[in-house]
Amino acid sequence: MNQYEALRADYPRFLYKNYTIEETPEECKLTYHFEIEGLSAFAPTWRFPKPAAASWSQDPLFREMVFSLGLVELVSYWKITCSPHVLIQCGSLNQAQITWWKDLYFNGLGEFFYVNHIEEADPDTFMDITCQAPSGAIDSARISDPAVPHTFDPSAASRGVLVPIGGGKDSAVTLELLREAGAPIYAYIINPRGATIHTTEAAGLDADHIIHVKRTLDPNMLELNRQGYLNGHTPFSALVAFSTIIAARMYGLSYIALSNESSANESTVQGSTVNHQYSKSFKFEEDFNRYECSWLKGSAYYFSMLRPLSEFQIARYFAGKKQYHPIFRSCNAGSKTDSWCGHCPKCLFVYLILSPFLSLEEMKEIFGRDMLSDESLRPTLDQLIGLEMEKPFECVGSRDEINQAISMTIRRLEAEGTSLPALLSYYKTTDCWKRALEAGDHFSAFFDEENLVPDPWKELVRRNCSK
């Protein structure tokens, strides 16, 4: 019996026991109470600042949003043992909702199952969800606030747009596009760090337009991770989705603009549905909108401003926004020190995708080193360009657009008479070089019509980024 099956046998039940809402004039503190029966209890927290001394704990839609955020949060703790039965004791779900949540869990944990070699996980049987709601628990079918707007509402937009900020280039591009549209912007940051704070400063946002939210993991989970229980990637962007609608409700905002691009739809493992970025995909975005419209009516309209675009186009636009170049960061390895490590797949991807649009000197100034001369990165390059079945398990662009970016950089450097760095010289020896030349430029004018961007802003994106 492998570890997955053994843990499921030893710990068959996971409980979502309850949640509490504690309010002060300054904040709402949410505490979730989970338990793996016979192993450990967990109490993670979220803290949301309040724009005014209003009370939210008795608002039915707010409470249902809080309950729903807990349904996403629980998967970080459930994955420790992958208990076959999840018992929800603080709310009710109908069968359609249970099916929706199981679909999110299974697809959002695709990387987790793959990396942990869990082949036994089946979408129908990996989890059984039942509800044992106490008297007075909220039934989401009874929420009856007005539906979210599906056609652009200038009046609602004039109150502001909530933009989650991660500190990388993508959210900076969304900020700049919405600034051009003249929309008031509220930045949303989970656990602020240097790059996220500096991004809001570069965008010219004042303190009244920045919402800092704090998420705290339970230390028992971290200890069990250290002890060797199951661990791995969870759908973090689903947490972003469900937490942003809480913040939007509190601040009276009707629009939430994400920065997820079309490239996020590509699977990480060729020939499979395993996608590190599943909760950034259009499938999740569309599914989340349907969930809101069906069971969280009155929530803000959630969409990705950059969904029509490729990473290639985003990099091209971002290359012209010099004010962000010294301060943006996308490196997970360097997140605690707010730096680029210069050695990981994410650093190499960002370096490559920006390279057609910036000089080698500008690139070295941003990253602190010449990554294209580092031959130790050849295995990572092979993953990024599709020579390996797996891309790195990071938020990186599609194989095709990375190949196009590299081929454009090579052609530019050769036209300038500049010697090619080691990685680019190596690239020319691969079949990818020939295929990229034959493919030509099919990303500059790319525009993915599968998107939920409101029409006026969609045309803004097209005008600025698709040409």
C-alpha positions as CSV (number, residue, x, y, z in Angstrom):
1,M,0.0,0.0,0.0
2,N,1.5,3.4,-1.0
3,Q,1.5,6.5,1.1
4,Y,-1.7,8.0,-0.5
5,E,-3.7,4.9,0.1
6,A,-2.3,4.3,3.6
7,L,-3.1,7.9,4.7
8,R,-6.6,7.6,3.3
9,A,-7.2,4.4,5.3
10,D,-5.7,5.8,8.5
11,Y,-7.5,9.2,8.3
12,P,-10.8,8.7,6.5
13,R,-12.5,12.0,7.5
14,F,-11.7,15.6,7.1
15,L,-14.0,18.1,8.8
16,Y,-14.8,21.7,7.9
17,K,-16.1,22.4,11.4
18,N,-16.9,26.1,11.3
19,Y,-15.6,29.6,10.8
20,T,-15.8,32.7,12.9
21,I,-16.0,36.4,11.9
22,E,-14.5,38.8,14.5
23,E,-15.0,42.5,13.7
24,T,-13.4,45.7,15.0
25,P,-13.8,49.2,13.6
26,E,-10.6,48.6,11.6
27,E,-10.9,45.0,10.3
28,C,-12.7,41.7,9.8
29,K,-10.8,38.7,11.0
30,L,-11.9,35.3,9.6
31,T,-10.8,32.1,11.4
32,Y,-11.5,28.7,9.8
33,H,-11.6,25.5,11.9
34,F,-10.6,22.3,10.1
35,E,-9.7,18.9,11.4
36,I,-8.2,15.7,10.1
37,E,-9.8,13.3,12.6
38,G,-7.2,11.5,14.7
39,L,-4.3,13.6,13.5
40,S,-4.6,17.4,13.9
41,A,-6.8,20.4,14.0
42,F,-6.1,23.6,12.0
43,A,-7.2,27.3,12.4
44,P,-5.9,29.4,9.5
45,T,-6.9,33.1,9.5
46,W,-7.6,35.9,7.1
47,R,-7.7,39.6,8.0
48,F,-9.5,42.1,5.8
49,P,-9.2,45.9,6.5
50,K,-12.5,47.8,6.6
51,P,-13.1,51.0,4.7
52,A,-15.6,52.2,7.3
53,A,-17.0,51.1,10.6
54,A,-19.8,49.0,9.0
55,S,-20.8,45.6,10.3
56,W,-20.5,42.6,8.0
57,S,-21.0,39.6,10.1
58,Q,-24.8,39.5,9.7
59,D,-24.7,40.2,5.9
60,P,-26.0,37.0,4.3
61,L,-24.0,37.3,1.1
62,F,-20.8,38.2,3.0
63,R,-21.2,35.2,5.2
64,E,-21.7,32.9,2.2
65,M,-18.5,34.4,0.6
66,V,-16.6,33.7,3.9
67,F,-18.0,30.1,3.9
68,S,-16.9,29.7,0.3
69,L,-13.4,31.0,0.9
70,G,-13.1,28.3,3.6
71,L,-14.0,25.7,1.0
72,V,-10.9,26.8,-1.0
73,E,-8.7,27.1,2.1
74,L,-9.5,23.6,3.3
75,V,-7.7,22.0,0.3
76,S,-4.3,23.1,1.6
77,Y,-5.0,21.0,4.7
78,W,-7.0,18.2,3.2
79,K,-4.0,17.3,0.9
80,I,-2.0,16.3,4.0
81,T,-3.8,13.0,4.1
82,C,-6.3,13.2,1.1
83,S,-9.0,11.9,3.4
84,P,-11.7,10.3,1.2
85,H,-14.6,11.9,3.1
86,V,-15.0,15.6,3.6
87,L,-17.7,16.5,6.1
88,I,-18.9,20.2,6.1
89,Q,-20.6,21.1,9.3
90,C,-21.1,24.9,8.9
91,G,-22.9,25.3,5.7
92,S,-24.9,23.5,3.0
93,L,-24.2,22.7,-0.7
94,N,-26.5,21.3,-3.2
95,Q,-25.4,18.5,-5.6
96,A,-24.5,20.9,-8.4
97,Q,-22.2,22.9,-6.0
98,I,-20.6,19.7,-4.7
99,T,-19.8,18.7,-8.3
100,W,-18.4,22.2,-9.0
101,W,-16.1,22.0,-5.9
102,K,-14.9,18.5,-6.7
103,D,-14.0,19.6,-10.2
104,L,-12.0,22.6,-8.8
105,Y,-10.2,20.4,-6.3
106,F,-9.3,17.6,-8.7
107,N,-8.1,19.9,-11.5
108,G,-6.5,22.4,-9.1
109,L,-4.6,19.5,-7.6
110,G,-3.5,18.0,-10.9
111,E,0.1,18.9,-10.3
112,F,0.0,17.7,-6.7
113,F,-1.3,14.2,-7.9
114,Y,1.3,14.1,-10.7
115,V,4.3,15.1,-8.7
116,N,3.4,12.8,-5.9
117,H,2.9,9.9,-8.3
118,I,-0.7,9.5,-7.2
119,E,-2.2,7.6,-10.1
120,E,-5.1,6.2,-8.0
121,A,-6.9,9.6,-7.7
122,D,-10.1,9.5,-9.8
123,P,-12.3,12.5,-10.3
124,D,-15.4,10.6,-9.1
125,T,-14.0,8.8,-6.1
126,F,-11.0,10.8,-4.8
127,M,-13.3,12.7,-2.4
128,D,-16.9,12.4,-1.1
129,I,-18.4,15.6,0.2
130,T,-21.4,15.7,2.5
131,C,-22.9,18.5,4.5
132,Q,-24.1,18.4,8.1
133,A,-25.2,22.0,8.5
134,P,-26.5,23.1,11.9
135,S,-29.7,24.9,12.3
136,G,-29.4,28.4,11.0
137,A,-26.5,27.7,8.6
138,I,-26.7,29.6,5.4
139,D,-28.2,27.9,2.4
140,S,-26.6,29.4,-0.7
141,A,-29.6,28.8,-2.8
142,R,-31.4,31.5,-0.8
143,I,-29.0,34.3,-1.6
144,S,-31.1,36.8,-3.5
145,D,-29.1,40.0,-4.1
146,P,-29.2,41.5,-7.6
147,A,-27.1,39.6,-10.2
148,V,-23.7,40.8,-11.2
149,P,-23.6,42.9,-14.4
150,H,-22.8,41.0,-17.5
151,T,-22.9,44.1,-19.8
152,F,-20.6,47.0,-19.0
153,D,-22.0,49.3,-16.4
154,P,-20.1,52.7,-16.5
155,S,-21.7,53.8,-13.3
156,A,-20.5,50.7,-11.4
157,A,-17.0,51.0,-13.1
158,S,-16.8,54.6,-12.0
159,R,-16.8,53.4,-8.3
160,G,-13.5,51.5,-9.0
161,V,-11.9,48.3,-10.1
162,L,-10.2,45.9,-7.8
163,V,-6.9,44.7,-9.2
164,P,-4.9,41.9,-7.4
165,I,-1.2,42.7,-7.4
166,G,1.4,40.0,-7.4
167,G,4.5,42.1,-8.0
168,G,5.2,40.8,-11.5
169,K,4.9,42.3,-14.9
170,D,1.3,41.1,-15.6
171,S,-0.5,43.0,-12.9
172,A,1.6,46.1,-13.8
173,V,0.2,45.9,-17.3
174,T,-3.3,45.6,-16.1
175,L,-2.8,48.7,-13.9
176,E,-1.5,50.7,-16.8
177,L,-4.3,49.7,-19.1
178,L,-7.0,50.6,-16.6
179,R,-5.2,53.9,-15.8
180,E,-5.5,54.7,-19.5
181,A,-9.2,53.8,-19.4
182,G,-9.6,56.3,-16.6
183,A,-11.0,53.8,-14.1
184,P,-10.4,54.3,-10.4
185,I,-8.2,51.5,-9.2
186,Y,-8.0,49.7,-5.9
187,A,-5.0,47.4,-5.5
188,Y,-5.5,44.1,-3.7
189,I,-2.5,42.5,-2.0
190,I,-2.3,39.3,0.0
191,N,0.6,39.4,2.5
192,P,2.3,42.5,1.1
193,R,6.0,42.4,0.2
194,G,8.5,44.8,-1.4
195,A,7.5,44.2,-5.1
196,T,3.8,44.4,-4.5
197,I,4.1,47.6,-2.5
198,H,6.5,49.2,-5.0
199,T,4.2,48.3,-7.8
200,T,1.4,50.3,-6.3
201,E,3.8,53.2,-5.8
202,A,4.9,53.1,-9.4
203,A,1.3,53.1,-10.4
204,G,0.6,56.2,-8.4
205,L,-1.9,54.7,-6.0
206,D,-2.4,56.3,-2.6
207,A,-3.0,54.5,0.7
208,D,-6.8,54.8,0.4
209,H,-6.7,52.8,-2.8
210,I,-4.6,49.9,-1.5
211,I,-6.2,46.9,0.3
212,H,-3.7,44.9,2.3
213,V,-5.0,41.5,3.3
214,K,-3.2,39.1,5.6
215,R,-3.4,35.3,5.2
216,T,-1.9,33.1,8.0
217,L,-1.3,29.4,7.6
218,D,-1.7,27.1,10.6
219,P,1.7,26.0,12.0
220,N,0.4,22.4,12.5
221,M,0.2,22.1,8.7
222,L,3.8,23.3,8.3
223,E,4.9,20.8,10.9
224,L,3.2,17.9,9.2
225,N,4.8,18.9,6.0
226,R,8.2,18.7,7.7
227,Q,7.3,15.2,9.0
228,G,6.7,13.9,5.5
229,Y,3.0,13.9,5.1
230,L,1.7,14.6,1.6
231,N,2.5,18.1,0.3
232,G,2.4,20.0,-3.0
233,H,0.8,22.6,-5.2
234,T,-2.7,23.9,-4.5
235,P,-4.9,26.2,-6.7
236,F,-3.8,29.5,-5.1
237,S,-5.5,31.7,-7.7
238,A,-8.8,30.2,-6.5
239,L,-8.1,31.7,-3.1
240,V,-7.5,35.0,-4.9
241,A,-10.8,34.7,-6.6
242,F,-12.9,34.0,-3.5
243,S,-11.1,36.5,-1.3
244,T,-11.3,39.3,-3.8
245,I,-15.1,39.1,-3.9
246,I,-15.1,39.6,-0.1
247,A,-12.9,42.7,-0.4
248,A,-15.0,44.0,-3.3
249,R,-18.2,43.6,-1.2
250,M,-16.7,45.5,1.7
251,Y,-15.4,48.3,-0.5
252,G,-18.5,48.6,-2.7
253,L,-16.7,47.6,-6.0
254,S,-18.4,45.8,-8.8
255,Y,-15.4,44.8,-11.0
256,I,-12.4,42.6,-10.3
257,A,-9.7,42.6,-13.0
258,L,-7.2,39.7,-12.9
259,S,-4.0,39.6,-14.9
260,N,-4.1,36.0,-16.3
261,E,-3.2,35.6,-20.0
262,S,-4.3,33.1,-22.6
263,S,-1.0,31.3,-22.2
264,A,-2.1,30.1,-18.8
265,N,-4.4,27.6,-20.6
266,E,-1.5,25.4,-21.8
267,S,-0.9,22.2,-19.9
268,T,2.4,21.9,-18.0
269,V,2.8,18.2,-19.0
270,Q,2.4,17.7,-22.8
271,G,-0.5,15.4,-23.7
272,S,-2.2,15.7,-20.3
273,T,-4.6,18.1,-18.4
274,V,-2.0,18.7,-15.7
275,N,-1.6,22.5,-15.5
276,H,0.3,24.3,-12.8
277,Q,-1.8,27.4,-13.7
278,Y,-5.2,25.7,-13.6
279,S,-6.8,28.3,-11.4
280,K,-5.4,31.0,-13.8
281,S,-7.0,29.3,-16.8
282,F,-10.0,30.5,-18.7
283,K,-11.9,27.3,-17.7
284,F,-11.6,28.3,-14.0
285,E,-12.4,32.0,-14.8
286,E,-15.5,30.9,-16.6
287,D,-16.5,28.4,-14.0
288,F,-16.0,30.9,-11.2
289,N,-18.3,33.4,-13.0
290,R,-21.0,30.7,-13.3
291,Y,-20.6,29.9,-9.6
292,E,-21.0,33.6,-8.7
293,C,-24.1,34.0,-10.9
294,S,-25.7,30.9,-9.6
295,W,-24.9,30.9,-5.8
296,L,-23.2,34.2,-4.9
297,K,-25.5,36.6,-6.7
298,G,-24.6,40.2,-6.0
299,S,-20.8,39.5,-6.2
300,A,-18.4,41.7,-8.2
301,Y,-17.8,40.7,-11.8
302,Y,-14.6,38.7,-12.0
303,F,-12.6,38.7,-15.2
304,S,-9.0,38.7,-16.5
305,M,-8.0,41.9,-18.3
306,L,-5.2,40.1,-20.1
307,R,-7.0,37.0,-21.1
308,P,-7.0,37.9,-24.8
309,L,-3.2,38.2,-24.8
310,S,-0.1,36.0,-24.9
311,E,2.8,36.5,-22.6
312,F,4.7,37.7,-25.6
313,Q,2.4,40.7,-26.1
314,I,2.4,41.4,-22.4
315,A,6.2,41.5,-22.3
316,R,6.3,43.8,-25.3
317,Y,3.9,46.2,-23.6
318,F,5.7,46.0,-20.3
319,A,9.0,46.7,-21.9
320,G,7.9,50.2,-22.5
321,K,6.9,50.8,-18.9
322,K,10.3,51.6,-17.6
323,Q,9.1,52.8,-14.2
324,Y,8.4,49.2,-13.2
325,H,11.6,47.7,-14.4
326,P,13.7,48.3,-11.2
327,I,11.0,47.0,-8.9
328,F,9.0,44.2,-10.4
329,R,9.7,40.6,-9.2
330,S,8.3,37.2,-10.3
331,C,10.9,34.9,-8.7
332,N,9.4,32.5,-6.2
333,A,12.9,31.5,-4.9
334,G,13.7,35.1,-4.2
335,S,10.3,36.2,-2.9
336,K,11.4,36.4,0.8
337,T,14.3,38.7,-0.1
338,D,12.4,40.5,-2.8
339,S,15.0,39.6,-5.4
340,W,15.7,37.7,-8.6
341,C,17.6,34.6,-7.9
342,G,18.8,34.4,-11.5
343,H,18.9,30.6,-11.5
344,C,15.3,29.3,-11.5
345,P,12.9,28.5,-14.3
346,K,10.7,31.6,-13.6
347,C,13.7,33.9,-13.8
348,L,14.9,32.4,-17.1
349,F,11.4,32.5,-18.6
350,V,10.9,36.2,-17.7
351,Y,14.4,36.9,-19.1
352,L,13.6,35.2,-22.4
353,I,10.2,36.7,-22.9
354,L,11.5,40.2,-22.4
355,S,14.7,39.7,-24.4
356,P,13.3,40.7,-27.9
357,F,12.3,44.1,-26.5
358,L,15.2,45.1,-24.3
359,S,18.9,45.3,-24.8
360,L,21.3,42.8,-23.2
361,E,22.5,45.6,-20.9
362,E,19.0,46.4,-19.8
363,M,18.3,42.8,-19.1
364,K,21.4,42.4,-16.9
365,E,20.5,45.6,-15.0
366,I,17.1,44.1,-14.2
367,F,18.2,40.6,-13.2
368,G,21.7,41.4,-11.8
369,R,23.4,38.9,-14.1
370,D,23.6,37.6,-17.7
371,M,21.4,34.6,-17.5
372,L,21.8,33.8,-21.3
373,S,25.5,33.1,-20.7
374,D,24.8,30.5,-17.9
375,E,25.2,27.1,-19.5
376,S,23.9,25.4,-16.4
377,L,20.5,26.6,-17.3
378,R,20.4,24.4,-20.5
379,P,18.1,21.8,-18.9
380,T,15.7,24.5,-17.9
381,L,15.8,26.0,-21.4
382,D,15.0,22.5,-22.8
383,Q,11.9,22.4,-20.6
384,L,10.7,25.8,-21.6
385,I,11.1,25.3,-25.3
386,G,9.3,21.9,-25.4
387,L,12.3,19.5,-25.8
388,E,11.1,17.8,-22.6
389,M,7.5,16.6,-21.9
390,E,7.2,18.8,-18.8
391,K,7.5,22.5,-18.6
392,P,8.8,23.8,-15.3
393,F,6.0,23.7,-12.7
394,E,6.0,27.5,-12.6
395,C,3.8,30.3,-14.1
396,V,5.5,30.5,-17.4
397,G,4.3,31.1,-21.0
398,S,3.5,28.7,-23.7
399,R,6.2,26.8,-25.5
400,D,5.5,28.4,-28.9
401,E,5.7,32.0,-27.6
402,I,9.0,31.3,-25.8
403,N,10.4,29.9,-29.0
404,Q,9.2,32.9,-30.9
405,A,10.8,35.3,-28.4
406,I,14.1,33.5,-28.5
407,S,14.2,33.4,-32.3
408,M,13.4,37.1,-32.5
409,T,16.2,37.9,-30.0
410,I,18.7,35.8,-32.0
411,R,17.8,37.5,-35.2
412,R,18.1,41.0,-33.6
413,L,21.5,40.3,-32.1
414,E,22.8,38.8,-35.3
415,A,21.6,41.8,-37.3
416,E,23.4,44.1,-34.8
417,G,26.6,42.0,-35.2
418,T,26.5,41.0,-31.5
419,S,28.0,37.6,-30.5
420,L,25.3,35.2,-29.2
421,P,25.4,34.3,-25.5
422,A,25.9,30.6,-24.8
423,L,22.2,29.6,-24.4
424,L,21.2,31.3,-27.6
425,S,24.1,29.6,-29.5
426,Y,22.9,26.3,-28.1
427,Y,19.3,27.0,-29.1
428,K,20.4,27.4,-32.7
429,T,21.6,23.7,-32.6
430,T,18.1,22.4,-31.7
431,D,15.2,21.7,-34.0
432,C,13.2,24.4,-32.2
433,W,15.3,27.1,-34.0
434,K,14.2,25.8,-37.5
435,R,10.6,25.4,-36.4
436,A,10.5,28.9,-34.9
437,L,11.8,30.4,-38.2
438,E,9.2,28.5,-40.2
439,A,6.4,29.5,-37.8
440,G,7.2,33.2,-38.1
441,D,5.5,35.8,-35.9
442,H,2.1,34.6,-34.9
443,F,1.8,36.3,-31.5
444,S,2.3,40.0,-32.2
445,A,-1.3,40.4,-33.5
446,F,-2.8,37.5,-31.4
447,F,-6.1,38.1,-29.7
448,D,-8.0,35.3,-27.9
449,E,-11.7,35.9,-28.3
450,E,-12.4,33.5,-25.4
451,N,-12.5,36.1,-22.7
452,L,-14.8,37.8,-20.3
453,V,-13.3,41.4,-20.6
454,P,-16.1,44.0,-20.7
455,D,-16.4,45.4,-24.3
456,P,-14.9,48.9,-23.8
457,W,-11.9,47.6,-22.0
458,K,-11.5,44.7,-24.4
459,E,-11.1,47.2,-27.2
460,L,-8.5,49.1,-25.1
461,V,-6.5,45.9,-24.7
462,R,-6.8,45.2,-28.5
463,R,-5.7,48.7,-29.4
464,N,-2.7,48.7,-27.0
465,C,-1.4,45.2,-27.2
466,S,-2.5,43.4,-30.3
467,K,-0.7,44.8,-33.4
